Amino acid sequence: MVSLTEWKVPPANQPRPGDYSFDLDRTLASVVGLHSIIPPDAFSAETLGTERAGNGVLIDDGLVLTIGYLITEAETVWLHLGDGRVVSGHALGFDFESGFGLVQALGHLDLDPLPLGSSTATKIGDRVVVGGAGGRTRSVASQIVAKQEFAGYWEYLLDEAIFTHPAHPNWGGAGLIDSRGELIGIGSLQLEREREGKAEHVNMIVPIDLLKPVLDDLRKFGRVNRPSRPWLGMYSTEIDHRVVVVGIAEKGPAGRAELKTGDVILAINGDKVTSQTGFYRKLWSLGPAGVDVPLTVYHEGVTFDVTLSSIDRAKLLKAPRLH
């Protein structure tokens, strides 16, 4: 894991206390570093690695909110505080639909939790802080540059994600903080977009309002108490209004059906699909995990029909263990 002392945000991009009505340093102290260890035989180890590092935000007594991929199948979690202390944590829960993850600190943090704000109330152009572990020098004074739909290749869709610029270089689990000093989102990705003929990096942020309806379930059960969406284990992207397979998860339904990278998904349950978002929505409308998913596929000049038996992806993952 990169030490907090080994890098800094460029001074021009750092937030300055005088620009905010809240106590910037006290607020940023609630953002902690997160370091997790995952067993080599974990399902997610090949794609996400066995050692993951990022950030988390204290939102309640000992309860740290982060992005779920940092703690998926973690057997060990460490929380790194700004004063140099390291506290062990337990991977409490993960919501596949939003991507949020929760960690319960197993020691006293002695920090103020950040209050949850309203991501829905935010507007394009709002000034925000993308807070990283380590205070001002590891945080970014940023701006909301877009609020729009986002589809991820790993069977993931947000109706309205938040995008910020300049981008934070250590975005995973970073806290998006509004002008009131309230938490309005958690960093998930860094993406590139074209603007005025130039490429620039932005952060994709998961809006905090998606957490509020599921927070109690995550605390109690480790997952949301609702039927799981059907999962195919098929990584896809949208190219020229076509849904193209770019990868297959080992042990997933698509792999068992022998679908291949380069296959084009033409239809689902007889309905034509031309976009990634349309594909996901039609897939999830068929029913909960376990439902049969009829696909029409194009492969090297041949069109054929195949039915995949969807599963609950959580059943492939190692459950969190409390040591």
N, C-alpha and C positions, 0 to 999 in steps of 0.2 A: 504494500500500500504506500502511496506517495505521502510523505510527511507533510504536515501543514506548513512547515517552514520552507519547503522546497519550491514553491511557486507562488506567484501573486498575479492578480488581475492588473493589467496596465493602468497606471494612475489616472489616465484620462477617463477610464470607464468605471472607476470606483465611485460608490456613492459618498456624498459629503454630508455630514450631520446637519449643517445649516440649511440644506435643501428640503428638510422634512420636519413635519410638526411633531413627530414622535421621537422617542429616545432611540436613535438608530443603533447605537452600540448595544444597548440592553436588549433590543429586539433581535438583533443578529446573533446574540449569545445563545438564543434558543435553537439555532441551527447547529447540528452536531455532525461530526464525521461518522461514517458507518463502514464497517469492514466485516465481510462475511466469508465463511469457509464452507464449501459444498463438497460432499463426497464425490470421488471420481466416478462412481457408478450411478450417479444421479442422472435422471432423464435429461435435465437441462444443462448438464456439465459440458457437453460437447459444443453447444451453441453459445452459452453464456459464460463458461469457464468455471473453474473450481474456487477461484478467489475473486471477489467482487468488492469494489469500493465506491463510495459516493457520499451522499448526505442524507440527513433526516431532520425532521422538525418536531420539537416537543409540543404536543397539543393538549396534553392533560398530565396529571401526576404520573410520571414515569412512562407515558405512552408517546411513542415516536412514530410519526407518519413519514413514509418514504415511498419510493417507487418499487413496485413489487418484484421486478426482475432482480433487484439487488439481494433479496432474501429468499427467493424461491428455492426450496429444498435445503436451506442453510442448516447445518448442524451446529455452527458456532457463529455468534454475532457479537461484535465489539462496537461500543459507542465511544467516540473520541471527542472529548470536551475541549473547549477553547483554552482552559487553564492547564492543559496537559494531562488531565485525568483520563483514565480509560475504564469504562464500566461495561460489564457483560450484559447481553440482552438475549431475549427469546423471540424468535420469529413467530409472532402471534397469529397473523392471518394475512390473506391475500385475496383480492377481488379481481377475477379475470376480466370482467367487463370494463371496469374503470382503469385497472392497472395499479391501484393503490395497494400498499403493503403496510402492515403495522408491526412494530417491535415493542415489546415490554421490557423496559430497563429492569435489571435484576439488582440494581444498587441505587443509591440516592443520587440524583443529578443536581439538585440545588440550583435549578434554573426556573425562570418564569415561562409557563406555556404560552404559546402564541394563540390569541383568539382567532376563531374562524370568521372570515369575512364573507362577502357575496361575490362570487365570480360572475354571476349573471348580470350584476349591476355594472360591471366594468365596461369601458368603451375603448375603441381603437383610438390611440393617441394618449391614453392614460400613462402617466409616469409611474414606474414600478421599480422595485428592487428585486433582483434574483439573488437570494441569499445563499452563500455557501459556508461550510464550516470554516471557522477561522476569522470571522468578522469582516470589517470593511475591505481589507486588502484582498479578500477572496470572495467578494461579492461584486455584482454588476449593477450600475445604475442603468436601467433599461426602459423600454417603452413597449406598450402593446401595439403591434403592427397588424394583427389580423385575428379574427375570431371566426373559425370556419370548420367544416367537417374534415376529419382526418381518418384515413384508412391505413392500417398497418398490414404488412404482408403476412403476419402471424395470426390471421383470423381475429382482427381487432378493429373496432370502429368507434370513434367518438363523434357524436352529432355536432358538437361545437368545441373544438380545442382552442386554447389560447396560444398565440405565437408572439414572441418577444425578440427585440433587437436593441442593442448588441447582444450577442449570445454569450452565455456563461460557458467557460471551457470545461467545467466539471459539473455538468448539468444534472446528472442522475440524482434524484431525490432533493434537489435544491428547492428552497422555499420561495414562492412568488408572493411578494409582500406589497400591499397597496398603500395609498397615501395616508391611511389611518393606522398603519402598522399592523394590519390584520393579514392573515394567511389566506390567499385566494387561489393557490394552486401549487402543484408539485412538478418539478422538472422531470421530463421523460426522455427527450431526444434532442439532438442537434441536427438540423436539416439545412440544406442549401436552397436558396430561392434566387430567381433572376429579378433584378430590379434596376430599371434604367440602363439596361445593357450590361450590368455587372452582377457577378455572383456575390451573394452575402449570406452569412450564416445566421440562422434564427434558432431559438429554442422552442420546442413544442411542450406546452405545459398542460397537465391534466387539471381541469377546473375543480375547485374545492367543493362546489355544490353537488358533485357526484358522490362525495363521501358521506354527506349528511344523512341520506336515507339508509345507508348500509353500515354506519359506524358501530351501532349497538350489536348487530349480528357479527361483525368481524371480531369484536371484543369477546363475545360470548362463545362463538362457535368456530372462529378461525376462518370462516367463509360466509358468504351471504346465504341466508336461509330462503332459497328459491330454486326452482329447477335449473339445472345447468344447461347452457346452450350446447347444441350438437357441435362436435369438433371433428375435423377431417384429417388434421395433421398434414395440411397442404399449404405451402408457402406460395403466395401468388402476387402478381402485380398487374397493373393495367397498362397495356401498350396498344396504341391506335384503336381504342374502343374494343379491345379484346382482353379477356382475363387469361393471363398466361401463367402456368406453373413454373416457379423458379426454384423450387426445392421441395423435398418430401421428408417429413419427420419419420425417423426410424420407429417402428412399432405402431405407427398410426394407421387409421383406416385407409388413407390414400396409398400408403406403402404396401399394405396387404392386398390392395386391389391392383397393384403393379402399375399405378400411374407414374409418369416419368416427367422429368424436367423438360420444358418445352411444349408439353401438352397445352392445348387451348380449351378452356371450358366454354362451350357454346350455349348450353342451357342447363337449368336445374329444374327438375320435376316438369320438364316440357316447356318451361318459360325461358325465352332467350335472355341471356345476360351479356351486357356490353360494358359494364363497369364493375370495379371491385366492390364499391359500396352496394350496388344492386345485387351482386352475388351474395354478399354477407347477409343482407336483409332477407333475401329469399331463403337462404339456408336456415336462418334462425326462425323463420316463420313456419317451418315444417313441423316444429315441435321440439321437445326437450332432447337432451343427449340420449342416444340409443335409437333415435328415429332413423329409418332408412332414407338415404339421400340419392335419388336418381339423377345422374349426370349424363349429358351428351358431350362427348370429348372428341376433339380433332387431333390426330397424331400422324404426322408425316404422310399427309395425303389421304388418310383414312378417318372416317367419322364413325364412332361407335357409341353405344349406350352402356353404362355401367352403374350399378347400384352399390353405394358405400354404406356400411353399417357404422353410423357415427357413434362416438363415445364421449364420456366426460373426461376431459384432459387431466383433471385433478387425480384420477385413478392411476395415472402413470408416474405421479410425483411422490417423492418421499415426504411423509408428513413431518411437521416440525416436532422436535423432541426437546422436552424440558429437562436439562441436566441438573 
